[in-house]
Amino acid sequence: SRPTEMSHQPDLAQPAGPSQGPPPQGETPSSSYLRSIFECPACSAHVLPPIFQCRGGHLVCISCRQKLTSCPTCRGPLGSFHNLALDRVAYSLSFPCKYTSAGCGTILPPAEKADHEEVCDFRPYPCPCPGVRCPWAGFLDAVMPHLMYQHGNRIITLQGETATYFAMNINGVHCPFEWVMIQSCFGLHFMVVLQKQENDDGEQRFCAMVRLLGTPQQAKNFTYQLELIGDRQRLTWEAPPRSIRERIETAMMSSDCLIFDNKTAQLFADNGELTITVTIAEY
């Protein structure tokens, strides 16, 4: 008689690999071991429901399934064998956020894990340099080195709680549309951004703000003041800085920044140069 083909289950009796350290607080060694069974052999992320296996019973995460043509363990075809039993086991466990190595200690059931990772404070930051289409993304401690290495020619760097920044050539035909300064104080880095915008009718306006190269929680501890000073005029804006986690466009659309039109800019400009005094203070 013809042998019957069987779908194999991963071996639950033997450890899947070396220990990954002590189990999270409040968990038993058995739950920590069970969670290790769901490690993807290709990227070490966790294989979460819906769980599919190859004919040999090996698992691979959804992200790797989209990239691979064969099983990374046995080199056989990946196939589409849905393992409902392992789905149920996975739903009985909690898994760490994929940004654990960056400092996140959150552990969640599979149904909540993806939503958390979309807003996790430890997820990579996109490049915050305005006016460029930079594909870079990285963790917080790598943002400043990236800016200096890749965009240092566009950025002025200054030290101190109070700094004066000179935006050059604001009236020129070929003037830049972004002026950027990094002001370092309190052991952190603050990005001062001045943008020149033009609407469909050709009317121009300027928007200025301060962004913290840090988390939204850190930004709540500070306030900044932008000040334009002319011969007999003074224009001041004071507000909390925005984290680079938030988009510049969000602040501009809500008018949460210093906004002034071109006529106002000319009141404070000296030979096409705009002087902005920036003061950072702890809140």
N, C-alpha and C positions, 0 to 999 in steps of 0.2 A: 504494500500500500504506500501511497505517496505521503511523505512526512508533512506535518502541519507546520506552517510558518508561525512563529510566536513573536510577540512584541515584548522585549525584555524591559524590566524595571531596573533603574540604577541600584547598585548594591548598597543597602542601608546598613549592612553589618560592619563594614570596614570604614575607617576614617578616609575622607576624600583627599587629605593632604596635611601639611604641617599646621599646627595650631596658629590661629590668628590673634592670640592674646587672650586675656581673661574675658569672660562673658560680660555684657553690659549689666549695670546695676539692676537688680530685681529679676534677672533671668537665671535659669538653671543651666548647668553644663549641657544637659541634653538638648535644650532649645538652641544653644549656641552651636552644638554639633549638627543638628538638623539644618540650621541655616547654612552651614558650610557646604552642605550637599548641593545647594542651589547656586554655587559659584560657577560662573561661565568659564570654561577652560580657555577661551580665546582672549577675554579682556578682564576677568576676575570680578566683573559686576555680577549682580544677582539675577538669576533667571526667575522672572515673575510671571504669574498667569496672564494670558493663556500660555501654558507650557507645552512645547513640542519637542519631540525627541527623534533621533535617527533610528534606524532599524536595530542598531546595537544598544539602544537605550540611553545614549548619551544626550546631554542637554546643551543648549546654546541659547544665549539671550536673544531677544527680538532684534536688537540693534545689530548684532553680529550675523544673525540669520539673513539680514538684508544685504550683507556684504559678501558672505561666504557662499561657495558653491558645493562644498563638501564638509563633512563633520571634522572638526579640528582634532578629535580624539582618535577616530578609527579611519578617517578619510573616506568613509562611505557616503552615499547620498544623504542629504539632510532629511528629505521626505517631509510629510505633513502629519505625523502621528501625534495627535493631541492626547497628552497624558492627564486625564481627568483626576486620577488619584493624587498625583503630585500637586495639581491645582489646589485640592482640598487641604493638603498638608501645608502648602505655602500660605493659604489664607488663615491658618491657625497660628502663624508666626508673625513676628515683627522684624523689619529689616532696617539697617542703618541708612541714613541719607548718603547718597553717592559722593557728597562733599565732606565726608568724615575726615579725610586727610587734610582738608583745609581748616578744620576746627569745629565742624558741626557735630553735635552729639545727639541729634534727634533720631529716634527709632520709631518707626511707624509700620502699621499693617500695609500690605500691598495696595489696597484700595486708596490709601491716602498718600502714599509715598511720592507718586509722580506730581501731584498737586503741590506738595511741600517743596519739592526740588525746583519748581518753576519760580518760587518766590524766596527761596533760601538765601539768607544773608551771606552765605559763604560761596554761592555760585560764582563763576567767573565774571569779571567785569569787562564790558566792551571797551575798546580804546576811547577815551574821553576827549581826544583832541578834536576841536571843532573844525569844520571846513575841509576835512579829508575823509575819504572812504577807506578806512583802515580795517582790515578783517581781523586784526588781532583781538584776542580775548585772553584774560589771565586772572590770577588771584590778586588780591589787593596789594600785597607786598611787591608785586611785579609791575604795578601800574607806573609808578614814577620812573624806574629804570627804563621801561619801554618808551615813555614819553621823551626822555632825554636822549635815548639812543636813536629812535626812529624820527622824532619830530623836534629835536633840540634846536634846529635852525629856525623854527617858527615861534619858539617860546623864550621869553625873557624870564630869568630867575632872580628873585630878590629875597633878602632875609629880613625878619623883624615883624613886630606886631603892626607897625605902620610903615607903609611904603608908597612911593609916588611913581606912577606909571605914565609914560608918555606914548600916546597913540599917534604915530606919525602919519602924515600925508592923508588926512581924512577927506580932503577935497579933490585929490588927484583923479584923473581919468582912469588910471590903472591902479587905483588904491586897493589895498586888501579889503576883504569884507569881514575878516576876523582879526582881532588883536588879542594875544594871549600872554598872560603872565602867571608864573607860579610863585606864590609868596609862602615862605616857610617860617612857621612859628609854632610854639607850643608843642614841638615835636611832631607836627603834622604838616601837610602840604595843602595849600588852598589855591585853586585855579581861578584867576580873574579873567573873565571873558567879556570883550566888547564886540558886538556884531553890528554891522551896517546892513540894513535891509531896504529893499525897494519893492513897492507894490506894483500892480499892473498899470497904474496911472503915472508911474515914474516918480512918485513921492517917496522920499527917503526918511528913515528913522533909525535911531541907534538904540540898542538894548545892551545893558551891562548888568552883570551878576557875578557872584562868587560861588564856586562849587568846592566842596571838600573832597579830597582824594581819600574818602573814608566811607563808613557806613551811615545810613540815615540816623541811627541811634547816636553816633558820635556827633553828627551835625547839629543835633539838638542842644549840644553843650556850648555852642558858640553863636555869636552874632557878628555881623560885619557892617561897616559904613563906607559907602562910596560918596565921594565929594568932588564936585566940579567947582572951581573958584575962578571968577573973572574979576575985572576991575571993580565992579560994583554989584556983582551978582554972586550968589552962592546956591548951588543945587545939591541937596543931600538926600541919600536913600539909605535906610537902615533896615536890615532884615536878617533872619537866620540863613546861613548858607545852605545850599542844596547839595545832597550827596551826589556823587557821579553815578550812583545807581539810577538816578532820575534823569530823564532826558532834558536837554536845554529847551527844546520846543514846548515841553509841558509848562515850564515856568513862563515862557513868553506868551503862550496862549491864555494863561490865567493872569497875565500882567504882573506876575510876581517877580519883578526885576525893575531896574531903573530904565525907564523909557523916555526918550526925548527926540524931538524932530530935528530936521537939519537946520532950521532957523535957530533953534535953541543952541545947537552945537556951535554955530558960528559966533554966538555971544561969548563962548568960553574958549574958542580956538585962538591960537596965536600962530599966524603963518602956517595954517593947516595942521597944527599940532594941538592935540587935546591932552590936557594934564588931569589925571585922575588920582586922587589920594585915597588909599585903601587902608582901613583900620580894622583889625581882627581883635575881638575881645571874647573872653570866656563868659558864658552866660550865667 
